[in-house]
């Protein structure tokens, strides 16, 4: 069975549900449904593509790197941290210039974390 979590952004009404199938230690499938602005929907779609087939450690590192890019987490600058490439996700970096929209871009990511912890 897939892990499921629901997220909601009360500022703009974005809603998202994330279903994550984990086999062993690998995200074998992810599905995202919901409605919201183009930023939240784009971020959710790109997140889905980025995490499928990755180990849980790789997914956690990717979530952290994305949140660092969104300026909502500090970069540990730790040599033990794996080097994470964001690839196409870097297209969302411009959202940082609009602080009220950061929650839109990170909604799917925060919901993913909840799903993985459930």
PyMOL commands that set and color helices and strands:
alter all, ss='L'
color gray80, all
select helices_A, chain A and resi 38-51+56-69+87-97+99-117
alter helices_A, ss='H'
color red, helices_A
select strands_A, chain A and resi 3-9+14-23+26-35
alter strands_A, ss='S'
color yellow, strands_A
deselect
rebuild
show_as cartoon
